[in-house]
Amino acid sequence: MSVLLVFCILCACIFEFINGFHDTANAVATVIYTKSLKPIPSVVLSGVMNSIGVFAGGIAVAMGIVHLLPLDSLVNQEIGQSVALILSLLLSAIIWNLGTWYLGIPASSSHTLIGSILGVGIVYSLTSTTGDLSGVNWSKATSIGLSLLISPLLGFGLTMVAMSLLKRFVKDKEIFKAPEGDKPPKPWIRIMLIASCAGLSFTHGSNDGQKGVGLIMLILISIAPLSFAIDSGKNINGLEPAARSALNHVITLDDAMMNPIDRAIANQVQAELFDITQIFDKHRGVGIFPKEENLNLRKDILFIDSHLKKLKQSGALKELSSTEYSSLNASVTTMKSYTEYAPNWVILIISLSLGIGTMVGWKRIVVTIGEKIGKENLTYAQGASAGFVSAGTIWLASATGLPVSTTQILSSGIAGSMVSSNGIKNLQGGTIRNIAIAWLLTIPVTVLLSGALFYFFRLIF
């Protein structure tokens, strides 16, 4: 099992490495193309900022990837099926990313990864005993899908707004010119473009890097649940008082005030909380808490969080006072801290994989972004506007725990900056069509590819 685990983690690192050089052009295209920095310093700066972004980005996006598949059902399967699932989604994502990079098409690594996860989830569901599509967290998939749809529209629209503001308030018209030969721009323009590159690289790391962290956590929890289902770095005894506190609040809910569905859900929450307390009672006085219980604790916490969200949405928790609700919420947050985590070594290897990948393979897509989206050469203002807007949009997505596509946002931002100058006629139809086709095909192709690989690998493992 250890060999398979290491191999799967290596595949995740390869995916993140490819993600690095596949998406590098998004950050460095503007500074290289505007002669603000030479290629080598550009990619080194981008690589370093990507690595820092992985560490500074938190784990909200990573947990979004983890929760896309319901791990409470997947961890019950044999090790062979877990390995088949992980390898299928990783290989399909790697194959598509390499193919689009080779063709110089700025395709979305986020679409690639999410399509791959959906593909294995769908096949897993259809071949399970239930035969339905419950193997995919469709609620989470919907929210991620909306973020992937809306974010490029924001990139396009906000870049047009940024260009309009620059035209209105910036007196030095040098910023609206395209670079001439190898001559760098004025110092203040150069600083602005370098800052946009650094900011976009940092936010790329904070969002795309977290996808790699989520991938490895998906691997660890699926293949080695006893060791990674619960954060071993936290004192497990801190979980018991949080569960007892939450149980005390849930017990006070009046069944008579609930509809039958809410009443059943509330009873389930009580049972799950009681189960946690029973696990601790069972092993009280034992020197070391047994790892065999970690998986049960994780399942209970995931169900408690999910069911309480349903009760909140239905209004069943309104009878709790604000103090009681805050206490319940704090208890659940404490319990979730034992399941929503990533070891530092996971963040480190993803940071290194993304950072090193960023420093290679950038040339193919830089040309597409710098020359082939618009009919005119990229100006300083267009590069800076698209860079800052993209960085801001990605930062907002990371803060809300939603994975977005850096490629989509920046490409849309560049397109928006071109349209703001001379209208839609300023776009190169062929390039826009190729990018749009890649965006449209990425999810269905990766769904089919990962699903087919999963079906095949299940016969082997």
C-alpha positions as CSV (number, residue, x, y, z in Angstrom):
1,M,0.0,0.0,0.0
2,S,2.9,2.4,0.8
3,V,4.2,2.0,-2.8
4,L,0.8,2.8,-4.3
5,L,0.4,5.8,-1.9
6,V,3.7,7.2,-2.9
7,F,3.0,6.7,-6.6
8,C,-0.3,8.5,-6.3
9,I,1.2,11.4,-4.5
10,L,4.0,11.6,-7.1
11,C,1.2,11.8,-9.8
12,A,-0.4,14.6,-7.9
13,C,2.9,16.5,-7.8
14,I,3.3,15.9,-11.5
15,F,-0.1,17.4,-12.1
16,E,0.8,20.4,-10.1
17,F,4.2,20.7,-11.9
18,I,2.3,20.7,-15.2
19,N,-0.2,23.1,-13.8
20,G,2.8,25.4,-13.0
21,F,4.2,25.5,-16.5
22,H,0.8,25.3,-18.1
23,D,-0.4,28.4,-16.3
24,T,2.9,30.3,-16.0
25,A,2.2,32.3,-19.1
26,N,-0.9,33.8,-17.5
27,A,1.3,35.7,-15.0
28,V,4.5,36.3,-17.0
29,A,3.0,37.0,-20.4
30,T,2.3,40.7,-19.7
31,V,5.8,41.5,-18.2
32,I,7.7,39.6,-20.8
33,Y,5.7,40.9,-23.8
34,T,5.9,44.5,-22.6
35,K,9.7,44.1,-22.0
36,S,9.3,45.0,-18.3
37,L,11.3,41.9,-17.4
38,K,13.4,39.4,-19.2
39,P,12.0,35.9,-19.4
40,I,14.3,34.3,-16.8
41,P,13.7,36.9,-14.0
42,S,10.0,36.8,-14.9
43,V,9.5,33.1,-14.4
44,V,11.7,33.1,-11.3
45,L,9.6,35.9,-9.8
46,S,6.4,34.1,-10.7
47,G,7.7,30.7,-9.4
48,V,8.7,32.2,-6.0
49,M,5.4,34.1,-5.7
50,N,3.4,31.0,-6.6
51,S,5.2,29.0,-3.9
52,I,4.5,31.7,-1.3
53,G,0.9,31.8,-2.4
54,V,0.4,28.1,-1.7
55,F,1.5,28.6,1.9
56,A,-0.5,31.8,2.4
57,G,-3.7,30.7,0.7
58,G,-5.2,28.7,3.5
59,I,-7.0,25.4,2.8
60,A,-10.5,26.5,1.9
61,V,-10.1,25.8,-1.8
62,A,-8.3,22.5,-1.0
63,M,-11.3,21.4,1.1
64,G,-13.6,22.4,-1.8
65,I,-11.8,19.8,-3.9
66,V,-11.8,17.2,-1.2
67,H,-15.6,17.6,-0.6
68,L,-16.4,17.4,-4.3
69,L,-16.5,13.6,-3.8
70,P,-18.3,12.2,-0.7
71,L,-15.3,10.6,1.0
72,D,-17.5,9.1,3.7
73,S,-18.5,6.5,1.1
74,L,-15.3,6.2,-0.8
75,V,-13.1,5.3,2.2
76,N,-15.2,2.2,2.7
77,Q,-14.0,0.7,-0.5
78,E,-11.1,-1.7,-1.1
79,I,-7.7,-0.2,-1.6
80,G,-7.7,-1.3,-5.2
81,Q,-10.8,0.8,-6.0
82,S,-9.3,3.8,-4.2
83,V,-6.1,3.6,-6.2
84,A,-8.1,3.1,-9.4
85,L,-10.1,6.3,-8.6
86,I,-7.1,8.4,-7.8
87,L,-5.0,7.3,-10.7
88,S,-7.9,7.8,-13.2
89,L,-8.6,11.4,-12.3
90,L,-4.9,12.3,-12.1
91,L,-3.9,10.7,-15.4
92,S,-6.9,12.2,-17.3
93,A,-6.0,15.7,-15.9
94,I,-2.4,15.3,-16.8
95,I,-3.1,14.0,-20.3
96,W,-5.5,16.9,-21.1
97,N,-3.2,19.6,-19.6
98,L,-0.2,18.3,-21.6
99,G,-2.2,18.2,-24.8
100,T,-3.6,21.7,-24.6
101,W,-0.1,23.1,-23.5
102,Y,1.5,21.4,-26.5
103,L,-1.0,23.0,-28.8
104,G,-0.5,26.4,-27.1
105,I,-4.1,26.7,-26.1
106,P,-4.8,28.4,-22.7
107,A,-7.1,25.8,-21.4
108,S,-8.3,25.6,-17.7
109,S,-6.5,23.4,-15.3
110,S,-9.4,23.9,-12.9
111,H,-11.9,22.6,-15.5
112,T,-9.5,19.7,-16.2
113,L,-9.3,18.7,-12.5
114,I,-13.0,19.1,-11.8
115,G,-14.1,17.3,-14.9
116,S,-11.8,14.4,-14.0
117,I,-13.2,14.2,-10.5
118,L,-16.8,14.3,-11.8
119,G,-16.0,11.5,-14.3
120,V,-14.8,9.0,-11.7
121,G,-17.6,10.1,-9.3
122,I,-20.2,9.4,-12.0
123,V,-18.8,6.0,-12.9
124,Y,-18.4,5.1,-9.3
125,S,-22.0,5.9,-8.7
126,L,-23.4,4.1,-11.7
127,T,-21.4,0.9,-10.9
128,S,-22.3,0.9,-7.2
129,T,-25.1,-1.0,-5.6
130,T,-27.4,2.1,-5.6
131,G,-26.9,2.7,-9.3
132,D,-27.7,6.4,-9.0
133,L,-25.5,9.5,-9.1
134,S,-25.0,10.0,-5.4
135,G,-21.2,9.5,-5.7
136,V,-20.8,13.1,-6.6
137,N,-21.4,16.0,-4.3
138,W,-23.7,17.9,-6.8
139,S,-24.3,20.8,-4.5
140,K,-20.6,21.5,-4.3
141,A,-20.1,20.8,-8.0
142,T,-22.8,23.4,-8.8
143,S,-21.2,26.1,-6.7
144,I,-17.8,25.4,-8.3
145,G,-19.4,25.4,-11.7
146,L,-21.0,28.8,-11.1
147,S,-17.6,30.2,-9.9
148,L,-15.9,28.9,-13.1
149,L,-18.7,30.5,-15.2
150,I,-18.9,33.8,-13.5
151,S,-15.2,34.5,-12.9
152,P,-14.2,35.0,-16.6
153,L,-17.1,37.3,-17.1
154,L,-15.9,39.4,-14.1
155,G,-12.4,39.3,-15.6
156,F,-13.7,40.6,-19.0
157,G,-16.0,43.3,-17.5
158,L,-13.8,44.6,-14.8
159,T,-10.8,44.9,-17.1
160,M,-12.9,47.1,-19.4
161,V,-13.8,49.2,-16.4
162,A,-10.1,49.4,-15.3
163,M,-9.1,50.5,-18.8
164,S,-11.8,53.2,-18.8
165,L,-10.5,54.5,-15.5
166,L,-6.9,54.6,-16.7
167,K,-8.0,56.5,-19.8
168,R,-9.8,59.0,-17.7
169,F,-7.4,59.7,-14.9
170,V,-3.9,58.9,-16.2
171,K,-2.3,61.8,-18.0
172,D,0.8,60.1,-19.3
173,K,-0.3,58.5,-22.5
174,E,2.8,56.4,-22.7
175,I,1.0,53.7,-20.8
176,F,-1.4,53.2,-23.7
177,K,1.4,52.4,-26.2
178,A,2.7,49.0,-27.2
179,P,6.3,48.2,-26.5
180,E,8.8,49.1,-29.2
181,G,11.6,46.6,-29.8
182,D,13.5,45.6,-26.7
183,K,13.1,49.0,-25.0
184,P,11.6,48.7,-21.5
185,P,8.7,51.0,-20.5
186,K,9.1,54.0,-18.1
187,P,10.0,53.0,-14.5
188,W,6.6,53.7,-13.0
189,I,4.9,51.6,-15.8
190,R,7.5,48.9,-15.4
191,I,6.9,48.7,-11.6
192,M,3.2,48.5,-12.1
193,L,3.5,45.6,-14.6
194,I,6.0,43.8,-12.4
195,A,3.6,44.2,-9.4
196,S,0.7,42.8,-11.4
197,C,2.8,39.8,-12.3
198,A,3.8,39.2,-8.7
199,G,0.2,39.7,-7.5
200,L,-1.2,37.3,-10.1
201,S,1.4,34.7,-9.4
202,F,0.7,34.9,-5.7
203,T,-3.0,34.6,-6.1
204,H,-2.5,31.8,-8.6
205,G,-0.5,29.9,-6.0
206,S,-3.2,30.6,-3.3
207,N,-5.9,29.1,-5.6
208,D,-4.4,26.6,-8.0
209,G,-1.9,25.4,-5.4
210,Q,-4.7,24.6,-3.0
211,K,-6.2,22.3,-5.7
212,G,-3.0,20.3,-5.5
213,V,-3.2,20.2,-1.7
214,G,-6.8,19.0,-2.0
215,L,-5.7,16.3,-4.4
216,I,-3.1,14.9,-2.0
217,M,-5.6,15.1,0.9
218,L,-8.0,13.2,-1.3
219,I,-5.3,10.6,-1.9
220,L,-4.3,10.3,1.7
221,I,-7.9,10.0,3.1
222,S,-8.9,7.5,0.4
223,I,-5.9,5.2,0.6
224,A,-4.7,5.7,4.2
225,P,-7.9,6.8,6.1
226,L,-6.7,5.5,9.5
227,S,-3.7,7.8,9.5
228,F,-5.2,10.9,7.8
229,A,-9.0,10.8,8.3
230,I,-8.4,13.0,11.4
231,D,-5.6,15.6,12.0
232,S,-3.1,13.7,14.1
233,G,-1.4,17.0,14.9
234,K,-4.2,18.1,17.1
235,N,-5.0,16.8,20.6
236,I,-7.9,14.4,20.0
237,N,-9.3,15.0,23.4
238,G,-10.4,18.5,22.3
239,L,-13.0,16.9,20.1
240,E,-15.1,15.4,22.9
241,P,-16.1,18.6,24.8
242,A,-17.1,20.2,21.4
243,A,-19.3,17.2,20.6
244,R,-20.9,17.2,24.0
245,S,-21.6,20.9,23.8
246,A,-23.2,20.6,20.4
247,L,-25.2,17.6,21.6
248,N,-26.6,19.6,24.5
249,H,-27.8,22.3,22.1
250,V,-29.4,19.9,19.6
251,I,-31.2,18.0,22.3
252,T,-33.0,21.3,23.3
253,L,-34.7,21.5,19.8
254,D,-38.4,21.0,20.1
255,D,-39.5,18.1,17.9
256,A,-43.1,19.4,17.9
257,M,-42.0,22.6,16.1
258,M,-40.4,20.6,13.2
259,N,-41.8,19.0,10.1
260,P,-41.2,15.3,9.8
261,I,-38.1,15.7,7.5
262,D,-36.4,18.2,9.9
263,R,-37.3,16.0,12.9
264,A,-35.6,13.0,11.2
265,I,-32.5,15.0,10.4
266,A,-32.3,16.4,14.0
267,N,-32.5,12.9,15.3
268,Q,-29.7,11.8,13.0
269,V,-27.6,14.7,14.3
270,Q,-28.2,13.7,17.9
271,A,-27.3,10.1,17.1
272,E,-24.1,11.2,15.3
273,L,-23.1,13.4,18.2
274,F,-23.9,10.7,20.7
275,D,-21.8,8.3,18.7
276,I,-18.8,10.6,19.1
277,T,-19.3,10.8,22.9
278,Q,-19.6,7.0,23.0
279,I,-16.4,6.5,21.1
280,F,-14.5,8.6,23.8
281,D,-16.3,6.9,26.7
282,K,-15.4,3.5,25.2
283,H,-11.7,4.3,25.2
284,R,-11.5,6.5,28.3
285,G,-8.4,5.6,30.3
286,V,-6.6,4.1,27.4
287,G,-3.2,5.6,26.9
288,I,-3.3,6.0,23.1
289,F,-6.5,6.8,21.2
290,P,-6.8,4.0,18.6
291,K,-6.5,5.0,15.0
292,E,-9.2,2.6,14.1
293,E,-11.7,5.1,15.4
294,N,-10.5,8.0,13.2
295,L,-12.6,7.0,10.3
296,N,-15.7,6.7,12.4
297,L,-15.1,10.2,13.9
298,R,-14.5,11.7,10.4
299,K,-17.8,10.2,9.1
300,D,-19.7,11.5,12.1
301,I,-18.3,15.0,11.8
302,L,-19.0,15.2,8.0
303,F,-22.6,14.1,8.6
304,I,-23.1,16.4,11.5
305,D,-21.9,19.4,9.5
306,S,-24.0,18.4,6.5
307,H,-27.2,17.8,8.4
308,L,-26.9,20.9,10.5
309,K,-26.6,23.0,7.3
310,K,-29.9,21.5,6.2
311,L,-31.6,22.3,9.5
312,K,-30.3,25.9,9.2
313,Q,-31.6,26.3,5.7
314,S,-35.0,25.0,6.7
315,G,-35.2,27.4,9.6
316,A,-35.3,24.6,12.2
317,L,-32.5,26.2,14.3
318,K,-34.3,29.5,14.7
319,E,-35.6,28.5,18.1
320,L,-32.1,28.6,19.4
321,S,-31.1,32.0,21.0
322,S,-28.3,33.9,19.3
323,T,-26.0,32.8,22.2
324,E,-27.0,29.2,21.8
325,Y,-26.6,29.2,18.0
326,S,-23.2,30.9,18.3
327,S,-22.1,28.2,20.8
328,L,-23.4,25.4,18.5
329,N,-21.6,26.9,15.5
330,A,-18.3,27.3,17.5
331,S,-18.6,23.6,18.6
332,V,-19.1,22.4,15.0
333,T,-16.2,24.6,13.8
334,T,-14.0,23.0,16.4
335,M,-15.0,19.5,15.3
336,K,-14.5,20.4,11.6
337,S,-10.9,21.6,12.4
338,Y,-10.1,17.9,12.9
339,T,-11.1,17.0,9.4
340,E,-10.4,20.1,7.4
341,Y,-6.6,20.3,7.5
342,A,-3.5,19.7,5.5
343,P,-0.1,18.7,6.9
344,N,2.7,21.1,6.3
345,W,4.6,18.6,4.3
346,V,1.7,18.4,1.8
347,I,1.7,22.1,1.4
348,L,5.5,22.1,1.0
349,I,5.7,19.5,-1.8
350,I,2.8,21.2,-3.7
351,S,4.5,24.6,-3.3
352,L,7.7,23.2,-4.7
353,S,6.0,21.3,-7.5
354,L,4.0,24.4,-8.6
355,G,7.0,26.8,-8.2
356,I,9.4,24.6,-10.1
357,G,6.8,23.9,-12.8
358,T,6.3,27.7,-13.2
359,M,9.9,28.2,-14.2
360,V,9.7,26.0,-17.3
361,G,7.4,25.5,-20.3
362,W,6.1,29.1,-20.5
363,K,6.9,30.0,-24.1
364,R,4.1,28.3,-26.0
365,I,1.2,30.1,-24.3
366,V,2.9,33.4,-23.8
367,V,2.7,33.9,-27.5
368,T,-1.0,33.2,-27.6
369,I,-1.8,35.6,-24.8
370,G,0.6,38.4,-25.9
371,E,-0.1,38.3,-29.7
372,K,-3.0,36.1,-30.7
373,I,-6.0,37.3,-28.6
374,G,-6.1,40.8,-30.0
375,K,-5.3,42.1,-33.5
376,E,-3.1,44.8,-31.9
377,N,0.0,44.3,-29.8
378,L,-0.6,44.3,-26.1
379,T,-0.2,47.7,-24.6
380,Y,1.2,48.5,-21.1
381,A,-2.2,49.5,-19.9
382,Q,-3.9,46.4,-21.2
383,G,-1.3,44.1,-19.5
384,A,-1.5,45.9,-16.2
385,S,-5.3,46.1,-16.1
386,A,-5.8,42.4,-17.0
387,G,-3.1,41.4,-14.4
388,F,-4.5,43.4,-11.5
389,V,-8.1,42.5,-12.2
390,S,-7.2,38.8,-12.5
391,A,-5.3,38.9,-9.3
392,G,-8.1,40.5,-7.4
393,T,-10.7,38.1,-8.8
394,I,-8.7,35.1,-7.9
395,W,-8.0,36.5,-4.4
396,L,-11.7,36.9,-3.8
397,A,-12.4,33.4,-5.0
398,S,-9.7,32.0,-2.7
399,A,-11.1,33.9,0.2
400,T,-14.5,32.3,-0.4
401,G,-13.1,28.8,-0.9
402,L,-14.0,28.5,-4.6
403,P,-11.6,27.2,-7.2
404,V,-11.4,29.3,-10.3
405,S,-9.5,29.3,-13.6
406,T,-6.6,31.7,-13.8
407,T,-6.4,30.9,-17.5
408,Q,-10.0,31.9,-18.1
409,I,-9.9,35.0,-16.0
410,L,-6.7,36.4,-17.5
411,S,-7.6,35.5,-21.1
412,S,-11.0,37.1,-20.6
413,G,-9.3,40.1,-19.1
414,I,-6.9,40.5,-22.1
415,A,-9.9,40.2,-24.4
416,G,-11.8,42.8,-22.4
417,S,-8.8,45.2,-22.6
418,M,-8.7,44.7,-26.4
419,V,-12.5,45.4,-26.7
420,S,-12.2,48.5,-24.6
421,S,-9.7,49.9,-27.1
422,N,-11.3,49.3,-30.5
423,G,-14.4,47.2,-29.9
424,I,-15.0,43.5,-30.5
425,K,-13.5,43.8,-34.0
426,N,-10.1,44.1,-32.2
427,L,-10.3,40.4,-31.2
428,Q,-8.8,37.6,-33.4
429,G,-11.7,35.4,-34.1
430,G,-9.6,32.2,-34.7
431,T,-7.8,32.4,-31.4
432,I,-11.0,33.2,-29.4
433,R,-12.8,30.3,-31.1
434,N,-10.0,27.9,-30.2
435,I,-9.9,29.0,-26.6
436,A,-13.7,28.8,-26.4
437,I,-13.7,25.3,-27.9
438,A,-11.1,24.2,-25.3
439,W,-13.1,25.7,-22.5
440,L,-16.3,24.0,-23.7
441,L,-14.6,20.6,-24.4
442,T,-12.4,20.4,-21.2
443,I,-15.1,19.2,-18.8
444,P,-16.9,16.7,-21.0
445,V,-13.7,15.3,-22.4
446,T,-12.1,14.8,-19.0
447,V,-15.3,13.4,-17.6
448,L,-15.3,10.8,-20.3
449,L,-11.6,10.1,-20.1
450,S,-11.4,9.8,-16.3
451,G,-14.6,7.7,-16.2
452,A,-13.2,5.3,-18.9
453,L,-9.9,5.0,-17.1
454,F,-11.6,4.3,-13.8
455,Y,-13.8,1.6,-15.3
456,F,-10.6,0.1,-16.8
457,F,-8.4,0.4,-13.7
458,R,-11.1,-1.2,-11.6
459,L,-10.6,-4.4,-13.6
460,I,-6.9,-4.3,-12.9
461,F,-6.6,-3.4,-9.3
